[in-house]
């Protein structure tokens, strides 16, 4: 390969089976071999992610570290077909590319991987394959468990974030290669992708229980498979924060963790809360593991965690204060404070005999809950939680007295309770909220549990269960109240499942355990520096992003409707114009069987003489006791329809 003097170059890598992958390579100045960092995702390195890639990987190159951004088989300008997430073929290809890169004259033989979301998953999964040259990874906003703690399901319950993601991925799977990079072969590559399309939701909804489909790629199946060094990064507002704590607890090798107040973004672009010099932290990590430099990164405590306080929920952008705390290991050995459930109260001592309480939330409980993973698809829609008082009023709540002293929750709270229900399964959602003196309620953490009645427990029979709540580091302020809110619905975050009825709980025998911050977890004496990155690739913003989220309620019919619309930022990059838009509609009436979802996505790629438009439509709902999914794909070239196809699938309801 001939190296060029530009800061980056497009390259091709031919795999053993003849498939050619395309990538973008950044090399540091100088002739000495350098360590390499690989990002491995399907999101089109030559256009859709090119601006962000230049800021990330360009920075690494400025610091003496080579960087390579490769489009997976069947994505971007790479050959082949991509059918689904995290396939074995994807991991095989990554191992081959790592070996290829390590053998290049510009590489010192040591490779790292970095990625957020899909790229973070890939880093963990490839690390479990143990390619010899892979020495360290940085995994951001990912999970060790693809079923129990991912965008598809939470605690066994189907998430609508997964429906949104399935719709978006469906659109992406049919995007064309760019003739500016692959020449006239682009059209046949594109038509191959279109002919090979299948809606990802078909596969995901065919596996409603944890089986081999989800176990594949779930590194929790055997943490010991990962031997290289792991830096796990994320935010408390992101959907994937619990996975970071599990990785710190169970991985056998060198590991570090960083959890800030952020959502699904790299920490240098942190939202909400302060952004940090995350790329600088990565460089310290890479130079330690890939260049044998003593940067001090492994002499620091294992975990850096943002301990939040003064959270104020806001659907557009929550605000939160706090500071950094370190922990030497996880779990940190916290002492627990126990609170008992009384008659609408959280008490220091058991309340004595109390009658059982029925939880039977209306179908629209959860409208103020926001999305499971706000902004996971980018954009600026009001996807965060709002003031929780509306949902609290539709839930069974237990409040503490105004706190006389701060209460610091540090880790995973648990609720042990006696309960009963008649249906084969039930949904129980647990929220821990901070309520200020004026009554404003902000969700600090929560959990979703789809509970299957044990086979030896009869309908309506009382049994005991211990339920975990997502981990967090948070300081409740004096004068405020801690609220435990329990509900049997959480729509639209959780897809409504017919047949799940009310739940009876016995407060007097229930206990909330709150792990508190131990003495060995200290306030961080050295806060992170301000964010740095390389200059972005030259581009022009043609139109700004616009977002809209609206809730409607027909008081006559009892129908609630959520509409979301997003017109992504339109940009021009090297003569190519990129456009993207989407809208979604969620509807529910008085019962779960009325739940419906419709979604539309549109993406465009246009330069002189070349105009591609992709449109997808998805509709899902309950009919005749089954879950119906209808999907449609349309592709146009220069205004002419060149591909259209419809899919219809019905899934039997879950029993137990």
Secondary structure, DSSP 8 states (H G I E B T S, - for coil): ----SSSEEEEEEE-TTS-EEEEEEE--SSSS-EEEEEEEESS-TTTTTHHHHHHHHHHHHHTT-EEEEEE-TTSTT--S---SSS-HHHHHHHHHHHHHHHTSTTEEEEEEEEEETHHHHHHHHHHTTT-TTEEEEEEES--S-TTTBSSSEETTEEBHHHHHHHHHHHHHTT----HHHHGGGHHHHHHHHHHT---HHHHHHT--S--HHHHTT-GGG-GGG--SEEEEEEETTSTTHHHHHHHHHH--S-EEEEEES--SS-GGG-SSS----HHHHHHHHHHHHHS----SGGGS-SEEEEEEEEEE--SS--EEEEEEEEESSSS----EEEEEE-SSBEESS-------EEE---TTTTTTS--TTTTTT-S----S---THHHHTTSEEEE----SS-EEEEE--EEEEEEE-SSSEEEEEEEEEEE-TT--EEEEEEEEEEEE--TTS-TT--EEEEEE---EEEEE-TT-EEEEEEES--TTTB---TT---EEEEEEEEEEEEEB--TTSEE-SS-------------EEEE--EEEEEEEEETTTTEEEEEEEEE--EEEETTEEEEEEEEEEEEE-SSGGG-EEEEEEEEEEEETTEEEEEEEEEEEEEETTEEEEEEEEEEEETTEEEEEEEEEEEEE----
